[in-house]
């Protein structure tokens, strides 16, 4: 079956719930030494979890939805069933001050996963970024969402940063640290 990616206009899809859930048997453990005048060391190592790590929309005060008010200028694309049900989506929003395009939502219904739809949606985000002449596509995920991290790395993204207190004051202990990833269209040679 062919799944067509279509524009999801704001006037029709604003507020559409995205039932993002994650299940993982591993996480990226983050170890940092204290920053001092000489520097610090940072280590991200993938480890097996003692028990499955599960996060569902019900545990958050603000469940994910399309066209949240704080994402001004957002665009969304996705797959809609013949019955009008959202089956997959990606939402992107320009970050004007840095000339980057942020992926704010990416979701594929479990019933149609494993068919290359996530890649096609990410390709759509890259296409939007090129059309808008953005220098990069950026996104955030969590250190416990190792499946997503693997997918993003496979799509050419790389680590650009992390936030150890984005969600709580004990994100490292909770094994849910914000990981920032970026995809760059033109990258100057890195200096070592």
Secondary structure, DSSP 8 states (H G I E B T S, - for coil): -----EE--HHHHTT-B----EEEEEEEEEEE---BTTB--EEEEEEEEEEEEEE-GGGSSS--BTT-TTSTT-EEEEEE-TTS-EEEEEEEEEEGGGTEEEEEEEEE-GGGTTSSHHHHHHHHHHHHHHHTT-SEEEEEEETT-HHHHHHHHHTT-EEEEEETTSSSTTHHHHT--EEEEEEESS------
